[in-house]
């Protein structure tokens, strides 16, 4: 009798769980996409251990220094998950609070007046002056408010190019946007003289890293959801056109930066995952998956991966660490022969000599 009752209860629980997984509302409206077959980790993507000896600066200052910026004095600035922008001496010592943004600070870049321009989700595009005072520059384009301002670079004429990764989801819902896989992202431009924001490229699948070319002829923007980088021409015979710069990357591209000498540093926050690629072809199954607890959702692998691209979009540097000793690298900034690494999960800023130095 007891076992019969237990069996009945178990069937009821399974039934309730099935109904929950199938019909409970979820915040995504997914569409199908068949990704190209992931490239093998051979040739220009062959594994190595060049990132295994990363030096850690500012240990314990905070979690998740998503981006790193460097001022004229060589001091380091990190954007941490608790809303702080921290400033450190060039060797990582003497950490101090520089500012709080009010949300989750992400990409950062100094303008010519040494104001730190910060992307914050969900606060928008923010300027922090050298004394640490914050000013919100832009919170929407047209009638669409920003939810996930992500990365930024500044052109020689002062134009601030930045991405809004998603007009539907803010930083805590990264997985929701990627699992929905709709073109919710945009590349935008803010003119500090007129204080106006304009649309540059629309309908991007999780618009992420932004970098202006050294000759100012184009700007790059990562499309994380489609494993690729776009180039938008700012000058020349193709001005106003957008094309693919590099496609079918072996991982999820995050921030991108220019070293000013013809190399764009592109971190892959995690390698591609076969189970995620398979899910992208099955919208209904993604709805079911998004009803699972957070701990059961697909998660990034801890694997160090940074590429160096030339101005033609060709891979010329490949830095890896399969052991993931410094994991989920989200940004790379070159300064004085060193690469400074941001991360979504680490408790320090990474540093390693730039190739060829």
Secondary structure, 3 states (H helix, E strand, C coil): CHHHHHHHHHHHHHHHHHHHHHHCCCCCCCCCCCCCCCCCCCHHHCCCCCCCCCEEECCCCCCCCCCEEECCCCCEEEECCCCEEEEECCCCCCCEEEEECCCEEEEEEECCCCCEEEEEECCEEEEECCCCCEEEEECEECCEECCCEEEEEECCCCCEEEEECCCCCCHHHHHHHHHHCCCCEEEEEEECCCCEEEEEEEEECCEEEEEECCCCCEEEEEEHHHCEEEEEECCCCCCCCEEEEECCCCEEEEEEEECCCCCEEEEEEEECCHHHHHHCCCHHHHHHHCCCCHHHCCCCCCCEEEEEECCCCCEEEEEEECCCCCCCEEEEEEECCEEEEEECCCCCEEEEECCCC
